[in-house]
């Protein structure tokens, strides 16, 4: 019997995408807030970065293969765009 390739859309890969998106979303958001000297918002987004980074650090290295890395990086790319866009929209 022929083995089928694992699907790129799996619970694990969706979770990796979301984690990459969420962390980098707050980094991009924080960058906009710092640039605009919006210190309260920068402090809150900085807190979120640290909290998410701490929680992510325990499991991020346990991903397997290129597909997991790709999903995480794709989420990070989308997080960059959405975080920067939303940061400027919240002026």
QUIFEN-V153997 format. One record per residue. N is the residue number from 1. RES is the residue in one letter. SS is DSSP state (H for helix, E for strand, C for the rest). OMEGA is omega in degrees with one decimal (NA if undefined). D_FIRST is the distance of its C-alpha to the first C-alpha in Angstrom with 1 decimal. Layout:
BEGIN
<<N;RES;SS;OMEGA;D_FIRST> <N;RES;SS;OMEGA;D_FIRST>>
END
This chain:
BEGIN
<<1;X;C;-178.8;0.0> <2;X;C;176.9;3.8> <3;X;C;176.6;6.5> <4;X;C;177.4;9.4> <5;X;C;175.9;12.8> <6;X;C;-179.2;15.3> <7;X;C;176.3;18.0> <8;X;C;178.7;21.4> <9;X;C;177.1;23.0> <10;X;C;179.0;22.6> <11;X;H;-179.6;25.3> <12;X;H;-178.4;25.6> <13;X;H;175.2;26.0> <14;X;H;176.7;28.4> <15;X;H;177.5;30.4> <16;X;H;176.7;30.5> <17;X;H;-176.9;31.8> <18;X;H;178.9;34.4> <19;X;H;177.4;35.6> <20;X;H;179.5;36.1> <21;X;H;-173.0;37.8> <22;X;H;-178.3;40.1> <23;X;H;-176.7;41.3> <24;X;H;172.6;42.1> <25;X;H;-179.7;43.5> <26;X;H;176.2;46.2> <27;X;H;179.1;46.8> <28;X;H;177.9;47.5> <29;X;H;-179.7;49.6> <30;X;H;179.3;51.5> <31;X;H;178.4;52.3> <32;X;H;-178.5;53.8> <33;X;H;177.6;55.8> <34;X;H;-179.4;57.1> <35;X;H;-179.8;58.1> <36;X;C;-179.5;60.0> <37;X;C;176.1;61.6> <38;X;C;-166.3;60.3> <39;X;H;177.8;60.4> <40;X;H;178.6;59.6> <41;X;H;178.4;56.4> <42;X;H;178.4;55.6> <43;X;H;179.6;56.1> <44;X;H;179.2;53.8> <45;X;H;174.8;51.0> <46;X;H;175.6;51.5> <47;X;H;-179.7;51.1> <48;X;H;176.9;47.8> <49;X;H;-177.5;46.5> <50;X;H;179.7;47.3> <51;X;H;-179.7;45.9> <52;X;H;179.9;42.6> <53;X;H;178.3;42.4> <54;X;H;-179.4;43.1> <55;X;H;-178.3;40.4> <56;X;H;-173.7;37.9> <57;X;H;-178.2;38.7> <58;X;C;-173.0;37.1> <59;X;C;-174.2;33.6> <60;X;H;-178.5;33.4> <61;X;H;-177.3;32.5> <62;X;H;-180.0;29.5> <63;X;C;-176.5;27.4> <64;X;C;166.9;24.4> <65;X;H;-176.8;23.9> <66;X;H;-176.8;25.2> <67;X;H;178.0;24.0> <68;X;H;178.2;26.1> <69;X;H;179.0;29.0> <70;X;H;-179.5;28.9> <71;X;H;178.1;29.0> <72;X;H;-179.0;31.9> <73;X;H;177.0;33.8> <74;X;H;176.0;33.4> <75;X;H;178.4;34.8> <76;X;H;178.5;37.6> <77;X;H;178.0;38.4> <78;X;H;177.2;38.7> <79;X;H;176.9;40.7> <80;X;H;-177.3;43.1> <81;X;H;-177.1;43.9> <82;X;H;178.2;44.2> <83;X;H;178.5;46.2> <84;X;H;179.9;48.6> <85;X;H;-178.0;49.0> <86;X;H;177.0;49.7> <87;X;H;178.5;52.0> <88;X;H;179.0;54.1> <89;X;H;-178.0;54.1> <90;X;C;-177.9;55.4> <91;X;C;NA;58.6>>
END
